[in-house]
Structure formats: structure tokens, C-alpha cells
């Protein structure tokens, strides 16, 4: 295996200097997800203003793939419409389930296209999806939409705690 | 292949390796496999593989119920395997050897039958385990406590990775009904002082359950010398196939305790009003068991006996000492558990600076080196040492010093890559 095929420079950059890391106020919903097979975990907060994701903050412990993925996620969803974030979510899940067989849409996924190599390693797909599943869970709760979706099964990340603050003013 | 093909006399690891077809594998476009994950599952010698195929090709039949030639052959092979296992662990009688699916099922069996019946556990009773247990020796007892109202307590672990026995007389007291602990830790490698703990447990009238999943494969184990009441282990970590495990229990206990699973083969007579149960060991083996797997486990025992379990233990000790020394040379590597090869098995878990175990394992895998990354079904002991995960290299009778060297050089690369 060529290490570089999985660990693209973009991934290593996000891993070494993650964006938007740390838990911030204010927030609408806080969730905690774990990957039961390895113990990686993330606490993630979402703040909405209407249909706009105004902030996503997080505290996480895990491997380079899970850390970089969370960083890339926040770049893609903060300041954007929920639906744009959900579109990116769908595309990212599809990419991670593709075993490297599809060419991702860079206009939708931006830096997240760097995870294409990760999708060839099934054992690491869950690492990449941990923060994305947490974000979707939190956003669904904050916006009052139905949380369950078939692609959640792919993540195998387990939401084990949710703290919902008062709804956004 | 016959047993005479196995090397005898001086321990020749290169010759032994030829008995394991998978060790010739290459992975990831051509790098040789370096298999350092035997605490997870061991590889299988040709003898075991041939036994599986031969059973299905020549003797396949159900057991204890078919009145034909194949039925007799299959029954003889299955019961023969039970006798081999009994002899291997020094059991006074093969009737005390119950075949299960694995160690987890064996431990769940004990925990369940102790919960049931007129002598079942009740509020006020205490069960003692340790902080270094595999989840399979934690969760069954938690479930038992939830059901019965009994209280779960546990030994802590010292910074060196040994059981903290300073409060043993308080922890194991007149309320204690069961003490269940691991012989050799799958995370720390620690070999626990079984006789000492068993003596204290028996002094207060408690039963002793030993999880021997990591010890039966690599150490001489004699249930009578250890002085325990129940012993659980699994076939696939000792050169056998998956799907077959063992519970050994003292006869009078197995006879007195209620059945676990109900069904075929475990009965004496059944009426619509009620049933009576078969004698040992069939009382605890409901349904058609994993027959071929049991027979192949018997072959694994033959293999270990021919090589010599003392020789296996000596090799394990030597290779563990070599690895501990080699790993001391890796900067920022911290071993969880004893760092000297004293009362220590061949599983070494470690952290490598800030590099996450998943990333360490990925770099190693790229070089063909197979290790385990995560909490190895031992989350509490990782929490005890303040980490969520570790990388674990584990060894067995086929592990060579050059494989340890490959591990060390892979760790150096991981540090360079993520440093």
C-alpha cells in the first residue's frame, strides 16, 4: 500500500491543524457519538439561524482520518444552508461507500474529495463518517426534521447522548 | 499430513512455520505477511485444516444419535477430542469438559446458571472481577447483577499493570460468592497469581472462575494445580478453528447447577409436563454441537502436545523478552503493562506518542505487519491508563525475531510520517 493514497496531504494538513475545533457557545443541540469498535469519539454542537448553519463546534479524540474529516466537514457546512450541508453529507457518504469507484464532485465536496483513497479501506470508513453522522444527528434535532435515514447504517457510529438547549431565538 | 511431520526435539521456528500455509501469504501487492495478531486469533497448522476437511469428506454425521457407521465414527472423533482437551488441561475427567461456542459463551454459561435456581445469587451477594478483564468477563457479570440484585466489585490495577491485591481481604469477604478473573491479560500481558486469589476466595466459600483464553494457548495449564472451580477458553486462539470453546467445571458443581440452554441432547426424558436432564457433559450441550470444529480442536491439541506446551511457553517468553527490549528503543513508545518479561504473556499493547493507534496500524499494514488497534475488548483497562485505544502486537509459537524487527521499523516509519 502507498501510504500517500490514503493519507493525502490535504488530510494531513487538516489533521495537524484542524479547523473550527473546540466547543463554543451558543448552540442549539449537542450530541456525543462514539465508534464502538475503536473508542473514537466526538462531542459536536450545532447552532442554526433559521435554515442557516451558523456554527458547528466540536471536541474529538481519534485517528488522523476522523480528525481531518471533522475539520473538512465544518468548512463545508458552517455559514451555509442546511440543504447544502445535507447534499454534501449525501455525497460524502456515497463517496465513502464507493470503495474508490466513483469520482467525487469537487464543487460539492471541496477538500473532502481527498478522502476518496480512504474509501478503499473499509475498516477506516467509519473513522471518516463519525463526525458527519454526529453533525447530521445534531442538525436534524435542531431543525426538527426526522433524524433517521438509511445511510446512517453505514456509519455504525452510536449516538449516546444528546443535550438539547432551548430552541434558537 | 501426520503428526510425525511436525518438528520435534530442538525448537525450530522456521520449520514450524512451514506447517502454517497462511504464513507464506503476501499482502498488498507482494509484501510478506508479518502476523502479530495471535492474541486476537491464531493461525492454523495444516494438521488442523486437514482434520476439518477429512471429517467432512470421510466421517460427517451427527453424533450420539445415528446408528450407522458414520455416526459411530463421528461420535468417536468428537468424544475423542473431548478426552484430548481434558488431558491437555489436567481435568480429572472428560465429563467435566463442556464444549461451547467460545470463551464468551462459556463465561455466560457460568454466570447464567449461577443466577438461576434455589441456590441462585441474591441481593447482598457480591461478585468480584478485575479492572483488566476482557469485556466477556465483565458484561456477563453485570447482566447477572442486574438480574439478581447482587453487587459487582473489582480489583484495581497498579501503574505497572499488576493486580492491586492490597485490599484483597476486604474485597473478597463473607458476602463474596464468585471471583472471576483473567489468567493472562489480553491487553497488558500480565500473568495473574491464580493460586493466591483462589485460596482467598475459597477461604470465604466463593467459587473461582478463570478466563484462560490467553493462557491455555501458550502456558502449561493444569486445572487441579491452579485450584479453580471453572475454566473458560476458546479454540481459535490455540491453533483450532473458530466456533468451538471449552468450559471446564468441577464435577459436583456442574452436577448441582441447573442446565443453561434447553433442547436436544441435553435431556434424559421429556414429557409435555416436564423434563429430566442428561448427565455430564451433555446436560450443557443442547442441540447439535460444532462437531468438525471440536474434532479439529482435538488436532490442535495434538499439535501443541507434539511441539510441547513447555517449548511453546519457552518460545513465547523468549520472543516477548526480545520484543520488550526492541520496543524500548522506539522513541515515545509507552507500554501498557509489565515492561519486563516476568509473569508476562506475549501480548504487548502500547501507545506511540500522539500518533493514533489506527494510524499506527495502517502504516504497519502497508508493510504487511498485522497488529490490532483499538481497545481490544478491554475499554476499562484502557481508561485506567488514561487512553482510549492502543496498538497491540501479540506473538505465538511461529513468531520470529525478524518479525519483531519488522514491527520496530514500521513504528519508526509511523513516527516519521505523522511526526
Interface residues (C-beta under 8 A of the other chain):
Chain A: X1 X2 X3 X6 X7 X12 X37 X38 X39 X40 X41 X61 X62 X63 X64 X65 X121 X124 X127
Chain B: X28 X29 X356 X357 X358 X359 X362 X363 X365 X366 X373 X374 X375 X379 X382 X388 X389 X417 X418
